[in-house]
Amino acid sequence: MRKKSIEELKKTGTYRADRHAKREAAGNLLIELPAPPFALADEAAQVYNEEGTRLIKMKMLKPSDLRLLAMYATEMGVYISEMQAAQEEGITVVLPNGISAASAHRRAAEQALKLASGLADKLGLNPASRARLKGDAAFQNEGRDENDPLAFLNDEPEEESYILRMMRGRRPKPPGN
């Protein structure tokens, strides 16, 4: 048996704020991105703002997701800064015994990317997880001819994400400058 919606509970008079308020808050979609729940470094703040805005536009961000989004942004910030350090230092380093090994920065970046990838799946930041979280509604687009399988070719390309720009070495201007 499914749980009754908040509206159904209120209609029948069985809604109790002490029991149902958390569930009600978790169901509300955000329409604008609030400040992060904790302080973020510059790179992480940029990722938080960009990905949070993208999730809001897709109508997929709830208040209960903000900490998860901030954790994702933190891990991506670590990944970006560690990869920059690894590129400056070198992806591999030669140890005193003559053996080549991945630099500590590279290993830290790989670990951060692994953690961020798992968090991205939970937030719906990649197409497969988005489809799983939203169902087929994620692929229904207004204004498209439903009978034309190639209609997506007319779509405008999305702006290149902050993360891709950083990985390609093009450092964008910080917001507000």
Beta strands, then each sheet from edge to edge (+ up, - down):
strand 1: 92-94
strand 2: 100-102
sheet 1: 1+ 2-
end
